[in-house]
Amino acid sequence: MKDEAGGSRLDGRRIYEGKVLSLDLEEVEEPGDVRATREVVRHSGSVAVLPVHEDGSLVLVRQYRWPARALVWELPAGRRDPGETPEEGARRELVEEVGLETGALEKIAEFWTTPGFCDEVMHLYRATDLRQGTARPEADERIEARRFSLAEALAAVDRGEIREGKTLVALLMEARRRRIDT
């Protein structure tokens, strides 16, 4: 069966099935009569939240990311649990990682993280009307949370201190929002 762009899967098999992702090897026919073998990472989807306090400050978290071999400043985020809506996942991650509950959650984007080899869709939210509670990170998470002004966060982007994709998207969208709203 062809997809909406005209591509179709001819054959395939699962190479790996893990807790976070799976890997499929697929024989495909893409638009333009391109036949190819593609390695496709399958992912349940993820959520990310840009917490914005009343004074305009933002909350980012820093944690060690093994694949990058670095401490990374990023949005509170994580994968969606089975049966969980994106909004439920966003609220859960916000409490788990930074102990914040939100009275207002606005979806600001939905995008593929790396469509060249992965089907992960990320749902990005902006959270306001925040109330501080207690963070409940997972057992293997060591998370540092910090408030930044938007100017501080954008300066950290310019210095190469914030380089993570979903966070760049959220910060640029927030900067655009504030220019439009003022």
DRENMI-531427 format. One record per atom (N, C-alpha, C): residue in three letters; atom name; x, y, z. Coordinates in pm, whole numbers. Each point is the difference from the previous one (the first is absolute). Layout:
{pt ALA; CA; {X; Y; Z}}
...
//
This chain:
{pt MET; N; {85; -118; 0}}
{pt MET; CA; {-85; 118; 0}}
{pt MET; C; {89; 125; 0}}
{pt LYS; N; {-33; 94; -85}}
{pt LYS; CA; {79; 124; -10}}
{pt LYS; C; {-43; 99; 108}}
{pt ASP; N; {100; 78; 50}}
{pt ASP; CA; {-31; 105; 95}}
{pt ASP; C; {-47; 125; -77}}
{pt GLU; N; {-31; 107; 71}}
{pt GLU; CA; {-55; 119; -64}}
{pt GLU; C; {96; 67; -98}}
{pt ALA; N; {130; -25; 12}}
{pt ALA; CA; {98; 58; -91}}
{pt ALA; C; {32; -95; -116}}
{pt GLY; N; {-51; -123; 6}}
{pt GLY; CA; {23; -94; -109}}
{pt GLY; C; {106; -106; 29}}
{pt GLY; N; {49; -6; 121}}
{pt GLY; CA; {98; -102; 37}}
{pt GLY; C; {-68; -124; 53}}
{pt SER; N; {71; -114; -9}}
{pt SER; CA; {-57; -123; 56}}
{pt SER; C; {110; -91; 54}}
{pt ARG; N; {-37; -76; 101}}
{pt ARG; CA; {89; -99; 62}}
{pt ARG; C; {-20; -132; -75}}
{pt LEU; N; {110; -54; -52}}
{pt LEU; CA; {-7; -125; -75}}
{pt LEU; C; {24; -121; 90}}
{pt ASP; N; {92; 15; 95}}
{pt ASP; CA; {36; -110; 91}}
{pt ASP; C; {72; 61; 118}}
{pt GLY; N; {12; -75; 108}}
{pt GLY; CA; {73; 51; 113}}
{pt GLY; C; {2; -98; 116}}
{pt ARG; N; {90; 30; 94}}
{pt ARG; CA; {8; -83; 119}}
{pt ARG; C; {53; 84; 115}}
{pt ARG; N; {-40; -40; 120}}
{pt ARG; CA; {45; 64; 122}}
{pt ARG; C; {139; -54; 33}}
{pt ILE; N; {95; 91; 19}}
{pt ILE; CA; {138; -36; 33}}
{pt ILE; C; {22; 2; 151}}
{pt TYR; N; {-65; 95; 66}}
{pt TYR; CA; {21; 20; 143}}
{pt TYR; C; {-129; 55; 62}}
{pt GLU; N; {-32; -47; 119}}
{pt GLU; CA; {-114; 52; 75}}
{pt GLU; C; {49; 31; 140}}
{pt GLY; N; {-3; 127; 38}}
{pt GLY; CA; {48; 41; 132}}
{pt GLY; C; {-107; 70; 80}}
{pt LYS; N; {40; 51; 115}}
{pt LYS; CA; {-91; 70; 90}}
{pt LYS; C; {-39; 138; -56}}
{pt VAL; N; {93; 66; -66}}
{pt VAL; CA; {-20; 136; -48}}
{pt VAL; C; {-33; 5; -149}}
{pt LEU; N; {57; -91; -77}}
{pt LEU; CA; {-17; 4; -144}}
{pt LEU; C; {14; -138; -60}}
{pt SER; N; {-38; -9; -127}}
{pt SER; CA; {17; -121; -79}}
{pt SER; C; {69; 39; -129}}
{pt LEU; N; {62; -97; -67}}
{pt LEU; CA; {67; 25; -127}}
{pt LEU; C; {-52; -98; -103}}
{pt ASP; N; {-52; 53; -109}}
{pt ASP; CA; {-49; -80; -112}}
{pt ASP; C; {90; 18; -120}}
{pt LEU; N; {19; -107; -77}}
{pt LEU; CA; {70; 4; -128}}
{pt LEU; C; {-107; -20; -106}}
{pt GLU; N; {-21; 99; -86}}
{pt GLU; CA; {-111; -3; -93}}
{pt GLU; C; {45; 19; -144}}
{pt GLU; N; {-58; -80; -87}}
{pt GLU; CA; {15; 19; -144}}
{pt GLU; C; {-117; 87; -43}}
{pt VAL; N; {29; 111; -66}}
{pt VAL; CA; {-104; 96; -33}}
{pt VAL; C; {8; 45; -145}}
{pt GLU; N; {-112; 50; -47}}
{pt GLU; CA; {-3; 71; -127}}
{pt GLU; C; {-51; 139; 31}}
{pt GLU; N; {85; 100; -27}}
{pt GLU; CA; {-32; 138; 30}}
{pt GLU; C; {-48; 70; -127}}
{pt PRO; N; {-63; 116; 14}}
{pt PRO; CA; {-44; 74; -119}}
{pt PRO; C; {116; 18; -99}}
{pt GLY; N; {-33; -4; -128}}
{pt GLY; CA; {102; 11; -103}}
{pt GLY; C; {63; -134; -34}}
{pt ASP; N; {-66; -109; 41}}
{pt ASP; CA; {48; -137; -27}}
{pt ASP; C; {137; -29; 61}}
{pt VAL; N; {25; 58; 116}}
{pt VAL; CA; {125; -27; 72}}
{pt VAL; C; {-23; -123; 88}}
{pt ARG; N; {78; -105; -23}}
{pt ARG; CA; {-3; -118; 86}}
{pt ARG; C; {123; 4; 89}}
{pt ALA; N; {-23; -26; 129}}
{pt ALA; CA; {110; 12; 96}}
{pt ALA; C; {-25; -87; 121}}
{pt THR; N; {108; -25; 75}}
{pt THR; CA; {-9; -63; 131}}
{pt THR; C; {19; 110; 102}}
{pt ARG; N; {-93; 11; 93}}
{pt ARG; CA; {4; 105; 102}}
{pt ARG; C; {2; -61; 139}}
{pt GLU; N; {85; 56; 86}}
{pt GLU; CA; {1; -33; 142}}
{pt GLU; C; {-88; 104; 68}}
{pt VAL; N; {-104; -44; 69}}
{pt VAL; CA; {-98; 92; 58}}
{pt VAL; C; {-10; -24; 150}}
{pt VAL; N; {30; 104; 77}}
{pt VAL; CA; {-18; -5; 144}}
{pt VAL; C; {-146; 30; 29}}
{pt ARG; N; {-66; -88; 74}}
{pt ARG; CA; {-139; 17; 40}}
{pt ARG; C; {-3; 50; 145}}
{pt HIS; N; {-78; 103; 24}}
{pt HIS; CA; {-4; 63; 132}}
{pt HIS; C; {-145; 35; 33}}
{pt SER; N; {-39; -13; 126}}
{pt SER; CA; {-139; 23; 41}}
{pt SER; C; {-42; 146; -1}}
{pt GLY; N; {94; 89; -19}}
{pt GLY; CA; {-31; 142; 2}}
{pt GLY; C; {42; 63; 131}}
{pt SER; N; {12; 132; -1}}
{pt SER; CA; {52; 69; 117}}
{pt SER; C; {-71; 134; 19}}
{pt VAL; N; {26; 57; 117}}
{pt VAL; CA; {-56; 129; 37}}
{pt VAL; C; {110; 86; 59}}
{pt ALA; N; {-16; 131; -14}}
{pt ALA; CA; {92; 96; 61}}
{pt ALA; C; {-80; 122; 43}}
{pt VAL; N; {48; 65; 106}}
{pt VAL; CA; {-75; 113; 57}}
{pt VAL; C; {94; 116; 26}}
{pt LEU; N; {-42; 119; -45}}
{pt LEU; CA; {69; 124; 34}}
{pt LEU; C; {-78; 66; 113}}
{pt PRO; N; {47; -12; 125}}
{pt PRO; CA; {-68; 66; 113}}
{pt PRO; C; {34; 149; 2}}
{pt VAL; N; {-103; 85; 3}}
{pt VAL; CA; {18; 145; 1}}
{pt VAL; C; {-68; 57; 124}}
{pt HIS; N; {80; 56; 90}}
{pt HIS; CA; {-53; 60; 123}}
{pt HIS; C; {-62; 137; -29}}
{pt GLU; N; {-76; 51; 96}}
{pt GLU; CA; {-68; 129; -16}}
{pt GLU; C; {95; 114; -33}}
{pt ASP; N; {124; -5; 54}}
{pt ASP; CA; {98; 105; -28}}
{pt ASP; C; {69; -19; -135}}
{pt GLY; N; {-41; -102; -75}}
{pt GLY; CA; {58; -26; -132}}
{pt GLY; C; {120; -93; 0}}
{pt SER; N; {47; -36; 119}}
{pt SER; CA; {114; -91; 5}}
{pt SER; C; {-42; -140; -44}}
{pt LEU; N; {97; -74; -50}}
{pt LEU; CA; {-20; -134; -53}}
{pt LEU; C; {75; -101; 86}}
{pt VAL; N; {-46; -123; 1}}
{pt VAL; CA; {71; -105; 74}}
{pt VAL; C; {58; -99; -101}}
{pt LEU; N; {130; -22; 12}}
{pt LEU; CA; {67; -104; -77}}
{pt LEU; C; {63; -97; 98}}
{pt VAL; N; {26; -119; -48}}
{pt VAL; CA; {66; -101; 83}}
{pt VAL; C; {132; -38; -65}}
{pt ARG; N; {93; -41; 85}}
{pt ARG; CA; {128; -48; -51}}
{pt ARG; C; {21; -140; 53}}
{pt GLN; N; {32; -90; -92}}
{pt GLN; CA; {28; -137; 39}}
{pt GLN; C; {102; -59; -95}}
{pt TYR; N; {67; -103; 47}}
{pt TYR; CA; {100; -68; -82}}
{pt TYR; C; {-69; -84; -105}}
{pt ARG; N; {44; 13; -124}}
{pt ARG; CA; {-53; -77; -112}}
{pt ARG; C; {113; -84; -57}}
{pt TRP; N; {-8; -130; 23}}
{pt TRP; CA; {106; -93; -41}}
{pt TRP; C; {35; 11; -148}}
{pt PRO; N; {-97; -4; -94}}
{pt PRO; CA; {38; 7; -142}}
{pt PRO; C; {79; 126; -36}}
{pt ALA; N; {-31; 114; 64}}
{pt ALA; CA; {72; 125; -27}}
{pt ALA; C; {127; 12; 84}}
{pt ARG; N; {12; -86; 103}}
{pt ARG; CA; {113; 5; 93}}
{pt ARG; C; {16; 140; 60}}
{pt ALA; N; {-116; 55; 41}}
{pt ALA; CA; {0; 138; 50}}
{pt ALA; C; {-115; 23; 96}}
{pt LEU; N; {18; 101; 85}}
{pt LEU; CA; {-111; 54; 78}}
{pt LEU; C; {-74; 95; -93}}
{pt VAL; N; {-130; -19; -15}}
{pt VAL; CA; {-77; 71; -101}}
{pt VAL; C; {-112; 81; 65}}
{pt TRP; N; {-7; 131; -34}}
{pt TRP; CA; {-113; 82; 41}}
{pt TRP; C; {-113; -25; -100}}
{pt GLU; N; {-120; -29; 51}}
{pt GLU; CA; {-112; -32; -87}}
{pt GLU; C; {-131; 24; 72}}
{pt LEU; N; {-109; -16; -73}}
{pt LEU; CA; {-133; 8; 58}}
{pt LEU; C; {-29; -126; 81}}
{pt PRO; N; {-87; 10; 101}}
{pt PRO; CA; {-52; -122; 61}}
{pt PRO; C; {-73; -79; -110}}
{pt ALA; N; {32; -127; -10}}
{pt ALA; CA; {-54; -79; -112}}
{pt ALA; C; {14; -149; 28}}
{pt GLY; N; {-69; -78; -81}}
{pt GLY; CA; {13; -144; 9}}
{pt GLY; C; {-93; -69; -98}}
{pt ARG; N; {10; -131; -3}}
{pt ARG; CA; {-86; -74; -93}}
{pt ARG; C; {-138; -19; 59}}
{pt ARG; N; {-96; -19; -88}}
{pt ARG; CA; {-137; -23; 42}}
{pt ARG; C; {-15; -142; 49}}
{pt ASP; N; {-77; -16; 106}}
{pt ASP; CA; {-32; -132; 51}}
{pt ASP; C; {-113; -60; -84}}
{pt PRO; N; {-12; -132; -5}}
{pt PRO; CA; {-109; -63; -76}}
{pt PRO; C; {-137; 51; 46}}
{pt GLY; N; {-85; 37; -96}}
{pt GLY; CA; {-134; 46; 30}}
{pt GLY; C; {-9; 144; 48}}
{pt GLU; N; {110; 68; 11}}
{pt GLU; CA; {4; 135; 53}}
{pt GLU; C; {-15; 102; -113}}
{pt THR; N; {-83; 101; 20}}
{pt THR; CA; {-10; 107; -99}}
{pt THR; C; {126; 87; 10}}
{pt PRO; N; {31; 74; -105}}
{pt PRO; CA; {115; 91; 10}}
{pt PRO; C; {-12; 99; 116}}
{pt GLU; N; {-120; 53; 21}}
{pt GLU; CA; {-18; 96; 110}}
{pt GLU; C; {24; -67; 136}}
{pt GLU; N; {-50; -120; 19}}
{pt GLU; CA; {24; -72; 126}}
{pt GLU; C; {150; -23; 20}}
{pt GLY; N; {69; -38; -106}}
{pt GLY; CA; {144; -22; 9}}
{pt GLY; C; {75; 127; 34}}
{pt ALA; N; {-41; 112; -59}}
{pt ALA; CA; {65; 128; 28}}
{pt ALA; C; {-17; 38; 146}}
{pt ARG; N; {-121; -14; 51}}
{pt ARG; CA; {-25; 32; 142}}
{pt ARG; C; {82; -92; 91}}
{pt ARG; N; {6; -128; -34}}
{pt ARG; CA; {75; -96; 82}}
{pt ARG; C; {149; 35; 1}}
{pt GLU; N; {56; 26; -117}}
{pt GLU; CA; {144; 32; -7}}
{pt GLU; C; {33; 128; 75}}
{pt LEU; N; {-88; 99; -6}}
{pt LEU; CA; {24; 126; 69}}
{pt LEU; C; {8; -22; 151}}
{pt VAL; N; {-89; -81; 54}}
{pt VAL; CA; {4; -30; 143}}
{pt VAL; C; {122; -86; 33}}
{pt GLU; N; {22; -107; -77}}
{pt GLU; CA; {112; -90; 29}}
{pt GLU; C; {134; 72; 2}}
{pt GLU; N; {26; 81; -104}}
{pt GLU; CA; {134; 56; -16}}
{pt GLU; C; {24; 127; 80}}
{pt VAL; N; {-102; 87; 15}}
{pt VAL; CA; {23; 126; 71}}
{pt VAL; C; {-101; 30; 109}}
{pt GLY; N; {-93; -90; 25}}
{pt GLY; CA; {-96; 20; 108}}
{pt GLY; C; {-100; 110; -25}}
{pt LEU; N; {-25; 33; -126}}
{pt LEU; CA; {-95; 107; -31}}
{pt LEU; C; {-131; -57; -49}}
{pt GLU; N; {-110; 58; 51}}
{pt GLU; CA; {-133; -29; -52}}
{pt GLU; C; {-44; 123; -76}}
{pt THR; N; {-75; -22; -108}}
{pt THR; CA; {-41; 111; -84}}
{pt THR; C; {-151; 12; -6}}
{pt GLY; N; {-46; 124; 1}}
{pt GLY; CA; {-142; 27; -16}}
{pt GLY; C; {-35; 26; -146}}
{pt ALA; N; {101; 22; -83}}
{pt ALA; CA; {-24; 30; -142}}
{pt ALA; C; {109; -64; -85}}
{pt LEU; N; {-41; -88; -88}}
{pt LEU; CA; {92; -72; -88}}
{pt LEU; C; {-44; 25; -144}}
{pt GLU; N; {88; 60; -79}}
{pt GLU; CA; {-31; 36; -138}}
{pt GLU; C; {95; -75; -94}}
{pt LYS; N; {-57; -73; -93}}
{pt LYS; CA; {84; -70; -98}}
{pt LYS; C; {54; 103; -99}}
{pt ILE; N; {132; 2; -17}}
{pt ILE; CA; {60; 98; -90}}
{pt ILE; C; {65; -63; -123}}
{pt ALA; N; {22; -131; 1}}
{pt ALA; CA; {58; -64; -119}}
{pt ALA; C; {-15; -151; 12}}
{pt GLU; N; {6; -64; -115}}
{pt GLU; CA; {7; -145; -11}}
{pt GLU; C; {93; -26; -119}}
{pt PHE; N; {106; -79; 23}}
{pt PHE; CA; {97; -18; -108}}
{pt PHE; C; {71; -135; 10}}
{pt TRP; N; {56; -43; -113}}
{pt TRP; CA; {84; -120; -2}}
{pt TRP; C; {138; 42; 50}}
{pt THR; N; {57; -78; 89}}
{pt THR; CA; {131; 36; 55}}
{pt THR; C; {112; -25; -100}}
{pt THR; N; {-3; -113; -67}}
{pt THR; CA; {104; -36; -97}}
{pt THR; C; {-60; -88; -109}}
{pt PRO; N; {-77; 59; -92}}
{pt PRO; CA; {-77; -79; -96}}
{pt PRO; C; {82; -77; -103}}
{pt GLY; N; {129; 21; -4}}
{pt GLY; CA; {83; -76; -92}}
{pt GLY; C; {14; -146; 39}}
{pt PHE; N; {-19; -31; 129}}
{pt PHE; CA; {13; -139; 44}}
{pt PHE; C; {-91; -39; 116}}
{pt CYS; N; {-83; 93; 48}}
{pt CYS; CA; {-81; -28; 118}}
{pt CYS; C; {-141; 55; -17}}
{pt ASP; N; {-100; -74; 52}}
{pt ASP; CA; {-139; 44; -12}}
{pt ASP; C; {-50; 76; 124}}
{pt GLU; N; {89; 35; 91}}
{pt GLU; CA; {-40; 70; 123}}
{pt GLU; C; {-66; 135; -31}}
{pt VAL; N; {-116; 21; 61}}
{pt VAL; CA; {-69; 129; -6}}
{pt VAL; C; {7; 61; 140}}
{pt MET; N; {47; 125; 6}}
{pt MET; CA; {8; 71; 127}}
{pt MET; C; {-111; 105; 5}}
{pt HIS; N; {-66; 6; 116}}
{pt HIS; CA; {-104; 98; 26}}
{pt HIS; C; {58; 102; 97}}
{pt LEU; N; {3; 125; -42}}
{pt LEU; CA; {62; 107; 78}}
{pt LEU; C; {-107; 92; 58}}
{pt TYR; N; {10; 24; 131}}
{pt TYR; CA; {-98; 82; 71}}
{pt TYR; C; {66; 117; 69}}
{pt ARG; N; {-80; 104; 23}}
{pt ARG; CA; {40; 115; 82}}
{pt ARG; C; {-91; -3; 123}}
{pt ALA; N; {60; -3; 119}}
{pt ALA; CA; {-75; -9; 125}}
{pt ALA; C; {9; 132; 75}}
{pt THR; N; {-116; 48; 46}}
{pt THR; CA; {-7; 122; 82}}
{pt THR; C; {-90; -29; 119}}
{pt ASP; N; {-20; 102; 83}}
{pt ASP; CA; {-79; -16; 123}}
{pt ASP; C; {60; -116; 81}}
{pt LEU; N; {128; 17; 31}}
{pt LEU; CA; {78; -108; 63}}
{pt LEU; C; {-9; 5; 152}}
{pt ARG; N; {-5; -118; 60}}
{pt ARG; CA; {3; -16; 145}}
{pt ARG; C; {112; -99; 34}}
{pt GLN; N; {82; 38; 97}}
{pt GLN; CA; {115; -84; 38}}
{pt GLN; C; {-45; -114; 90}}
{pt GLY; N; {44; -118; -33}}
{pt GLY; CA; {-22; -118; 82}}
{pt GLY; C; {135; -69; 20}}
{pt THR; N; {-2; -131; 7}}
{pt THR; CA; {121; -78; 20}}
{pt THR; C; {32; -82; -124}}
{pt ALA; N; {123; 12; -48}}
{pt ALA; CA; {43; -78; -115}}
{pt ALA; C; {8; -148; 37}}
{pt ARG; N; {-28; -86; -98}}
{pt ARG; CA; {8; -145; 21}}
{pt ARG; C; {74; -64; -117}}
{pt PRO; N; {131; 29; -13}}
{pt PRO; CA; {74; -58; -113}}
{pt PRO; C; {7; -152; 10}}
{pt GLU; N; {19; -63; -116}}
{pt GLU; CA; {16; -144; -3}}
{pt GLU; C; {132; -37; 67}}
{pt ALA; N; {14; -125; 40}}
{pt ALA; CA; {116; -44; 77}}
{pt ALA; C; {133; 27; -69}}
{pt ASP; N; {4; -4; -133}}
{pt ASP; CA; {126; 20; -71}}
{pt ASP; C; {19; 143; -49}}
{pt GLU; N; {-81; 94; 47}}
{pt GLU; CA; {11; 140; -42}}
{pt GLU; C; {63; 85; 110}}
{pt ARG; N; {98; 80; -38}}
{pt ARG; CA; {61; 99; 88}}
{pt ARG; C; {-21; 134; -69}}
{pt ILE; N; {-101; 73; 45}}
{pt ILE; CA; {-46; 119; -70}}
{pt ILE; C; {26; 124; 82}}
{pt GLU; N; {60; 100; -63}}
{pt GLU; CA; {17; 134; 57}}
{pt GLU; C; {-97; 92; -73}}
{pt ALA; N; {-88; 69; 72}}
{pt ALA; CA; {-93; 94; -61}}
{pt ALA; C; {48; 141; 30}}
{pt ARG; N; {-19; 89; -99}}
{pt ARG; CA; {42; 140; 18}}
{pt ARG; C; {-93; 92; -78}}
{pt ARG; N; {-27; 115; 61}}
{pt ARG; CA; {-78; 103; -69}}
{pt ARG; C; {94; 89; -79}}
{pt PHE; N; {-42; 34; -121}}
{pt PHE; CA; {72; 89; -89}}
{pt PHE; C; {-95; 109; -47}}
{pt SER; N; {51; 120; -20}}
{pt SER; CA; {-80; 96; -76}}
{pt SER; C; {12; -44; -145}}
{pt LEU; N; {-92; 44; -85}}
{pt LEU; CA; {8; -35; -141}}
{pt LEU; C; {131; 51; -59}}
{pt ALA; N; {41; 121; 38}}
{pt ALA; CA; {126; 57; -51}}
{pt ALA; C; {119; -87; 41}}
{pt GLU; N; {1; -48; 125}}
{pt GLU; CA; {109; -88; 45}}
{pt GLU; C; {4; -130; -79}}
{pt ALA; N; {-117; -58; -23}}
{pt ALA; CA; {-7; -126; -74}}
{pt ALA; C; {47; 20; -144}}
{pt LEU; N; {-44; 109; -65}}
{pt LEU; CA; {42; 25; -138}}
{pt LEU; C; {149; 29; -7}}
{pt ALA; N; {56; 69; 99}}
{pt ALA; CA; {145; 23; 4}}
{pt ALA; C; {75; -133; 15}}
{pt ALA; N; {-56; -92; 78}}
{pt ALA; CA; {62; -133; 14}}
{pt ALA; C; {-5; -76; -132}}
{pt VAL; N; {-105; 19; -78}}
{pt VAL; CA; {-6; -58; -135}}
{pt VAL; C; {112; 57; -84}}
{pt ASP; N; {15; 133; 1}}
{pt ASP; CA; {104; 66; -79}}
{pt ASP; C; {140; -46; 38}}
{pt ARG; N; {21; -32; 128}}
{pt ARG; CA; {131; -48; 46}}
{pt ARG; C; {21; -149; -23}}
{pt GLY; N; {-102; -68; -50}}
{pt GLY; CA; {9; -144; -23}}
{pt GLY; C; {-19; -84; 125}}
{pt GLU; N; {-56; 60; 105}}
{pt GLU; CA; {-23; -72; 125}}
{pt GLU; C; {-134; -73; 0}}
{pt ILE; N; {-93; 45; -83}}
{pt ILE; CA; {-126; -70; -21}}
{pt ILE; C; {0; -42; -146}}
{pt ARG; N; {3; -133; -24}}
{pt ARG; CA; {11; -51; -137}}
{pt ARG; C; {-101; -109; -31}}
{pt GLU; N; {-90; -26; 90}}
{pt GLU; CA; {-94; -110; -15}}
{pt GLU; C; {-121; 47; -81}}
{pt GLY; N; {-44; -79; -98}}
{pt GLY; CA; {-97; 41; -100}}
{pt GLY; C; {-134; 49; 50}}
{pt LYS; N; {-69; -77; 83}}
{pt LYS; CA; {-133; 41; 44}}
{pt LYS; C; {6; 129; 80}}
{pt THR; N; {108; 19; 72}}
{pt THR; CA; {18; 121; 80}}
{pt THR; C; {25; 120; -90}}
{pt LEU; N; {79; -19; -104}}
{pt LEU; CA; {21; 109; -97}}
{pt LEU; C; {-132; 41; -63}}
{pt VAL; N; {-80; -98; -41}}
{pt VAL; CA; {-130; 30; -59}}
{pt VAL; C; {-85; 80; 98}}
{pt ALA; N; {-12; -46; 123}}
{pt ALA; CA; {-85; 67; 99}}
{pt ALA; C; {48; 141; 30}}
{pt LEU; N; {130; 19; 15}}
{pt LEU; CA; {53; 133; 30}}
{pt LEU; C; {-23; 97; -116}}
{pt LEU; N; {21; -47; -121}}
{pt LEU; CA; {-24; 87; -116}}
{pt LEU; C; {-149; 35; -13}}
{pt MET; N; {-86; -97; 27}}
{pt MET; CA; {-144; 27; -5}}
{pt MET; C; {-42; 98; 109}}
{pt GLU; N; {60; -14; 119}}
{pt GLU; CA; {-32; 92; 109}}
{pt GLU; C; {50; 141; -33}}
{pt ALA; N; {118; 10; -58}}
{pt ALA; CA; {53; 132; -39}}
{pt ALA; C; {-91; 64; -104}}
{pt ARG; N; {-45; -77; -97}}
{pt ARG; CA; {-90; 52; -102}}
{pt ARG; C; {-133; 42; 64}}
{pt ARG; N; {-51; -81; 90}}
{pt ARG; CA; {-127; 30; 67}}
{pt ARG; C; {8; 135; 73}}
{pt ARG; N; {108; 21; 70}}
{pt ARG; CA; {13; 123; 79}}
{pt ARG; C; {18; 122; -89}}
{pt ARG; N; {65; -16; -113}}
{pt ARG; CA; {11; 113; -93}}
{pt ARG; C; {-136; 34; -60}}
{pt ILE; N; {-79; -104; -27}}
{pt ILE; CA; {-133; 22; -58}}
{pt ILE; C; {-95; 56; 104}}
{pt ASP; N; {8; -50; 124}}
{pt ASP; CA; {-94; 42; 104}}
{pt ASP; C; {30; 138; 58}}
{pt THR; N; {119; 53; -24}}
{pt THR; CA; {35; 129; 61}}
{pt THR; C; {-12; 113; -98}}
//
